[in-house]
Amino acid sequence: MSGAGPVKPSVGACATTVLSIDTAVDAIQTGKAKVMLAGGVDDFYEEPSTEFAAMGATSNTLDEYACGREPSEMCRPCTSTRNGFMEGQGAGVAVLMSASTAIACGAPIYGIIGMSATATDKNGRSVPAPGKGILTSAREAPGATAAPLRQLSIAHRRRAFETQLRMLDAWRADELALLAEDENAAARAEIDEQYADQRRALQDKLGNEFWKRTPAISPLRGSLAVWGLAADDIGLASFHGTSTKANDLNESEV
């Protein structure tokens, strides 16, 4: 592809794309890459097909035909007769970058990733025998005080940003004032670079990361609050829909 940058392959069967996006988001947020291609591909092979069948995760074609069902009816999530999914082939790739990078290069923005996460628990063993580890996205410390919840307000974070930015501006002015008249432009450029780095760190802290390492704010609540949203603003939720007897119930309960 003539691409340059980090390579972070992930393998996780039907979860490959989710894992890839989570890895890509981390790479972009940590500054390891500006643009990441994230996605997954599935093909049909004998080995995984045999393993899925042994797990009881896939529908039995012979049984389904005996019931008079066509292939299009053999995967039917959330029905009372569900009996596993059907394997298929396909691929999907998403091009991920920060908003500033998208604006700079004129890329169309089709959506914003507010949060990505993966989770498991001690109970989850496989697709047909799942756990509810994903609920940890809503974890909050019991009995936590309400004081940190002021951070959920964009107005509160804006005031904090402006206050700390004034302090940063004063630091820059003091550093420049200490320079002698004959000191070269490189010294001034170094101060400006440090100032820009600290300003970006301040923006990250009060913009996207204020909720991290704060037990009273769950990852889901904090990620929504970045955009001034709350749980009541969620308009759609989709799930895996494996059509297995256990997982459809599990995901509905989650």
C-alpha positions as CSV (number, residue, x, y, z in Angstrom):
1,M,0.0,0.0,0.0
2,S,3.1,2.2,0.2
3,G,2.0,3.2,3.7
4,A,4.3,4.3,6.4
5,G,3.8,4.0,10.1
6,P,2.9,1.5,12.9
7,V,1.3,-1.9,12.1
8,K,-0.9,-3.4,14.7
9,P,-2.6,-6.6,13.5
10,S,-5.3,-8.1,15.6
11,V,-7.0,-11.5,15.2
12,G,-10.3,-12.1,16.9
13,A,-12.7,-13.9,14.5
14,C,-16.0,-11.9,14.4
15,A,-14.5,-9.3,16.8
16,T,-11.6,-8.4,14.5
17,T,-13.0,-5.1,13.3
18,V,-13.9,-3.9,16.8
19,L,-10.4,-4.8,18.1
20,S,-8.8,-3.1,15.1
21,I,-10.8,0.1,15.7
22,D,-9.9,0.1,19.4
23,T,-6.2,-0.4,18.6
24,A,-6.4,2.4,15.9
25,V,-8.0,4.8,18.3
26,D,-5.3,4.3,20.9
27,A,-2.6,4.7,18.2
28,I,-4.1,8.1,17.1
29,Q,-4.7,9.4,20.6
30,T,-1.2,8.6,21.7
31,G,0.4,10.3,18.7
32,K,1.8,7.1,17.2
33,A,-0.1,7.7,13.9
34,K,-2.2,10.4,12.2
35,V,-4.3,8.1,10.1
36,M,-5.1,4.4,10.6
37,L,-6.9,1.9,8.4
38,A,-8.9,-0.4,10.7
39,G,-11.1,-3.3,9.8
40,G,-11.4,-7.0,9.3
41,V,-11.9,-9.8,6.8
42,D,-13.7,-13.1,7.1
43,D,-13.3,-16.0,4.8
44,F,-14.7,-19.5,4.9
45,Y,-12.3,-22.2,6.1
46,E,-12.9,-25.8,7.2
47,E,-11.0,-25.4,10.5
48,P,-12.9,-22.5,12.1
49,S,-16.1,-23.9,10.6
50,T,-15.6,-27.2,12.4
51,E,-14.6,-25.4,15.6
52,F,-17.7,-23.1,15.6
53,A,-19.9,-26.2,15.0
54,A,-18.3,-28.0,18.0
55,M,-19.0,-24.9,20.1
56,G,-22.6,-25.0,19.1
57,A,-22.4,-21.5,17.7
58,T,-23.5,-22.2,14.1
59,S,-26.8,-23.4,12.7
60,N,-26.9,-27.0,11.4
61,T,-27.8,-26.7,7.7
62,L,-29.2,-30.2,7.5
63,D,-31.5,-29.6,10.4
64,E,-32.6,-26.2,9.0
65,Y,-33.4,-27.7,5.6
66,A,-35.4,-30.4,7.3
67,C,-37.5,-27.7,8.9
68,G,-38.1,-26.1,5.5
69,R,-35.9,-23.1,5.9
70,E,-34.0,-21.4,3.2
71,P,-30.4,-20.2,3.8
72,S,-31.6,-16.7,4.3
73,E,-33.7,-17.9,7.2
74,M,-31.0,-19.9,9.0
75,C,-29.7,-17.0,11.1
76,R,-32.6,-15.4,12.9
77,P,-31.4,-13.5,16.0
78,C,-33.9,-13.1,18.9
79,T,-36.4,-15.5,17.6
80,S,-37.7,-18.4,19.7
81,T,-36.3,-20.9,17.2
82,R,-32.8,-19.4,16.9
83,N,-30.1,-22.0,16.7
84,G,-26.8,-20.3,15.8
85,F,-25.4,-18.1,13.1
86,M,-24.4,-18.8,9.5
87,E,-20.8,-18.2,8.4
88,G,-20.1,-16.0,5.5
89,Q,-17.4,-14.0,3.7
90,G,-16.8,-10.3,3.6
91,A,-14.5,-7.4,4.6
92,G,-14.8,-3.9,6.0
93,V,-12.3,-1.1,6.5
94,A,-12.7,2.3,8.2
95,V,-10.3,5.2,7.7
96,L,-9.7,6.8,11.1
97,M,-8.0,10.1,12.0
98,S,-8.4,13.0,14.3
99,A,-10.9,15.7,13.4
100,S,-8.0,18.2,12.9
101,T,-6.3,15.9,10.5
102,A,-9.5,15.3,8.6
103,I,-10.1,19.1,8.3
104,A,-6.5,19.7,7.2
105,C,-6.6,17.1,4.4
106,G,-10.2,17.7,3.4
107,A,-11.4,14.2,4.2
108,P,-15.2,13.7,4.6
109,I,-16.3,13.0,8.2
110,Y,-19.0,10.4,8.4
111,G,-19.0,9.9,12.1
112,I,-17.2,10.5,15.4
113,I,-15.9,7.8,17.7
114,G,-16.6,9.0,21.2
115,M,-15.3,5.9,22.9
116,S,-14.0,2.5,22.1
117,A,-13.5,-0.4,24.6
118,T,-13.4,-4.1,24.9
119,A,-14.1,-6.2,28.0
120,T,-14.6,-9.7,29.2
121,D,-15.2,-11.4,32.6
122,K,-14.6,-14.6,34.3
123,N,-18.0,-16.0,33.2
124,G,-17.6,-15.5,29.5
125,R,-16.0,-18.5,27.8
126,S,-17.1,-18.2,24.1
127,V,-19.7,-16.7,21.8
128,P,-22.4,-19.2,22.8
129,A,-21.5,-19.0,26.5
130,P,-21.0,-15.2,27.0
131,G,-20.5,-13.0,30.0
132,K,-21.4,-9.4,30.7
133,G,-18.0,-7.8,30.8
134,I,-19.0,-4.9,28.6
135,L,-21.1,-3.5,31.5
136,T,-17.7,-2.3,33.0
137,S,-18.1,0.6,30.5
138,A,-20.7,1.9,33.0
139,R,-18.6,1.2,36.2
140,E,-18.6,3.9,38.8
141,A,-17.3,3.8,42.4
142,P,-20.0,3.2,44.9
143,G,-20.6,6.0,47.3
144,A,-18.5,8.4,45.4
145,T,-19.1,12.1,46.1
146,A,-20.9,14.3,43.6
147,A,-18.1,16.9,43.6
148,P,-16.2,15.5,40.5
149,L,-19.4,15.4,38.5
150,R,-19.0,19.1,37.9
151,Q,-16.5,18.0,35.3
152,L,-19.3,16.7,33.2
153,S,-20.3,20.2,32.4
154,I,-18.7,21.7,29.3
155,A,-19.2,25.2,30.8
156,H,-17.3,24.2,33.9
157,R,-14.4,22.7,31.9
158,R,-14.3,25.8,29.7
159,R,-13.9,28.0,32.7
160,A,-11.1,25.8,34.1
161,F,-9.4,25.8,30.7
162,E,-9.5,29.6,30.4
163,T,-8.1,30.0,33.9
164,Q,-5.3,27.6,33.4
165,L,-4.6,29.0,29.9
166,R,-4.1,32.5,31.5
167,M,-1.5,30.9,33.8
168,L,0.2,29.3,30.9
169,D,0.2,32.6,29.0
170,A,1.9,34.3,32.0
171,W,4.5,31.5,32.1
172,R,5.3,32.1,28.4
173,A,5.5,35.8,28.9
174,D,7.9,35.4,31.8
175,E,10.2,33.0,29.9
176,L,10.4,35.4,26.9
177,A,11.1,38.3,29.2
178,L,14.1,36.5,30.7
179,L,15.7,36.2,27.4
180,A,18.4,38.7,26.6
181,E,18.1,40.9,23.6
182,D,20.9,39.2,21.8
183,E,19.6,35.6,22.3
184,N,18.8,33.9,19.0
185,A,15.4,33.0,17.6
186,A,16.0,29.4,18.4
187,A,15.5,30.0,22.1
188,R,12.3,31.8,21.5
189,A,11.1,29.1,19.2
190,E,11.8,26.5,21.9
191,I,9.6,28.4,24.4
192,D,6.8,28.7,21.8
193,E,7.1,25.0,21.2
194,Q,6.9,24.1,24.9
195,Y,3.9,26.5,25.2
196,A,2.1,24.8,22.3
197,D,2.7,21.3,23.8
198,Q,1.4,22.4,27.2
199,R,-1.6,24.0,25.6
200,R,-2.4,20.8,23.7
201,A,-2.0,18.8,26.9
202,L,-4.5,21.1,28.6
203,Q,-7.0,20.8,25.8
204,D,-6.7,17.0,26.0
205,K,-7.1,16.9,29.7
206,L,-10.1,19.1,29.9
207,G,-11.6,18.2,26.6
208,N,-11.4,14.4,26.1
209,E,-9.7,12.9,29.1
210,F,-11.1,14.7,32.1
211,W,-13.1,11.6,33.2
212,K,-10.1,9.2,33.1
213,R,-8.8,8.0,36.5
214,T,-11.9,9.5,38.1
215,P,-13.7,6.5,39.7
216,A,-16.9,8.6,40.1
217,I,-17.4,9.0,36.4
218,S,-17.8,5.9,34.2
219,P,-16.1,5.6,30.8
220,L,-19.5,5.7,29.1
221,R,-20.8,8.8,31.0
222,G,-17.5,10.6,30.6
223,S,-17.2,9.9,26.9
224,L,-20.7,11.2,26.3
225,A,-20.1,14.3,28.4
226,V,-17.2,15.2,26.2
227,W,-19.8,16.1,23.6
228,G,-22.3,17.5,26.1
229,L,-24.4,14.4,26.0
230,A,-25.9,12.0,28.5
231,A,-27.3,8.5,28.4
232,D,-30.8,9.8,27.6
233,D,-29.3,11.2,24.3
234,I,-28.5,7.7,23.0
235,G,-30.9,7.0,20.1
236,L,-29.8,3.6,18.9
237,A,-28.0,0.6,20.2
238,S,-27.1,-2.4,18.1
239,F,-25.7,-5.7,19.2
240,H,-23.9,-8.7,17.8
241,G,-27.0,-10.8,17.3
242,T,-25.2,-14.2,17.0
243,S,-28.6,-16.0,16.9
244,T,-27.2,-18.4,19.6
245,K,-29.6,-19.3,22.4
246,A,-27.4,-17.9,25.2
247,N,-25.9,-14.8,23.6
248,D,-29.1,-13.2,22.3
249,L,-30.5,-13.3,25.8
250,N,-27.2,-12.1,27.3
251,E,-27.0,-9.1,25.0
252,S,-30.6,-8.2,25.5
253,E,-30.1,-8.2,29.3
254,V,-27.0,-6.0,28.9
